[in-house]
Amino acid sequence: MSVFRSSAHALITGGASGVGYSVAQLCLKHSMRVSIVDFNQSSLDIAGKSLKGEVRLIKADVSSRQDWASIREQVGTDVDFLMLNAGIGGRGTWGDEDYFDKILATNLGGVVNGLNAYVPSFKERDGKGPSAIVITGSKQGITNPPGNAAYNASKAAVKTLAEHLSYDLKDTSIGVHLLVPGWTFTGLSGNTPGSEKAKPEGAWSADQVANYMYAKMQDKKFYIICPDDQVTEETDKKRMLWSVGDIVNERPPLTRWRDEYKEEAEKWMKEQKV
Ligand SMILES: NC(=O)c1ccc[n+]([C@@H]2O[C@H](COP(=O)([O-])OP(=O)(O)OC[C@H]3O[C@@H](n4cnc5c(N)ncnc54)[C@H](O)[C@@H]3O)[C@@H](O)[C@H]2O)c1
């Protein structure tokens, strides 16, 4: 039996747009009850009109503990599938406190708050049917490309949290998964709900990510690293191996993007077998 089953209850943060919205649709296709948490009212309104099935829409900010207390009151604790997915992008640099505060509060704080609000009840309900917790990370939290330190740090941190949670719950029937979308055409990349933009070549749709996640969850995979139409699974594996090679080989960090290492990195990627 899978967590995707009739009358099981899903709670999805950031579920009014993009990946979260597609996962909400997937859950509804399996006749699940779905609670969506999002802080964007216009996206919630659109989702309310377009999603068909048993849906509860909650306007709340995942970075607020108070809001999580209210979410628990409204949703209850009989949640079988928790997807901590709300996230923001944004640009900034050293000295820009607001940039760090905002991104870390949502992308990391939102996950910490959600786990503290729900992991205890997942543990109490263990054995009452399959359950799962998905945390949405990013390749930027693994390979750490330059240009967005706060975002990358937030996503590296949620990867660590998910890994710990997976270990801590290994003797339970609660599945834990780290979902790592590739380049996906969502609100974060200009496809806000209600806009009619065409998907750029190279990006995946949010539905593709949801379907990939579903297949990997059925296979009980913890790491769900999605390719896209530009980056293959093989390329992702090589990029991850090269990154950890910075530590193992005592190179400086982020060498894939440093002029003095670029050529070596490209050659290594061409020759490496994974
Ligand atoms: N789109 C990509 O290419 C991509 C790649 C890697 C990872 N991700 C991750 O996927 C997740 C989903 O993002 P998406 O791409 O579907 O973008 P999206 O903007 O379509 O969806 C994110 C949703 O989260 C909501 N949200 C943001 N901050 C919130 C808060 N504080 N409280 C409540 N809701 C909040 C937004 O209103 C939005 O509806 C994010 O964690 C993002 O970092 C996306």
The ligand as an ORCA input file, in Angstrom:
! r2SCAN-3c Opt
* xyz 0 1
  N      11.482     25.903    -10.085
  C      12.702     25.406    -10.027
  O      13.442     25.392    -11.038
  C      13.196     24.816     -8.728
  C      14.437     24.154     -8.745
  C      14.899     23.604     -7.564
  C      14.151     23.697     -6.406
  N      12.947     24.355     -6.412
  C      12.196     24.416     -5.159
  O      10.893     23.933     -5.372
  C      10.032     24.445     -4.342
  C       8.729     24.877     -4.960
  O       8.948     26.035     -5.745
  P       8.349     26.210     -7.202
  O       9.479     26.140     -8.152
  O       7.202     25.320     -7.393
  O       7.954     27.764     -7.150
  P       6.538     28.471     -6.971
  O       6.853     29.898     -6.715
  O       5.664     28.141     -8.120
  O       5.926     27.790     -5.664
  C       6.356     28.133     -4.369
  C       5.130     28.456     -3.535
  O       5.558     28.682     -2.189
  C       4.805     29.769     -1.681
  N       5.524     30.389     -0.579
  C       6.702     31.057     -0.647
  N       7.051     31.508      0.565
  C       6.066     31.105      1.419
  C       5.859     31.281      2.811
  N       6.723     31.956      3.578
  N       4.758     30.719      3.363
  C       3.877     30.048      2.605
  N       4.012     29.865      1.284
  C       5.097     30.401      0.699
  C       4.626     30.723     -2.858
  O       3.532     31.607     -2.656
  C       4.402     29.750     -3.995
  O       3.025     29.488     -4.184
  C      10.819     25.569     -3.656
  O      11.282     25.107     -2.406
  C      11.980     25.810     -4.603
  O      13.108     26.319     -3.933
  C      12.454     24.898     -7.561
*
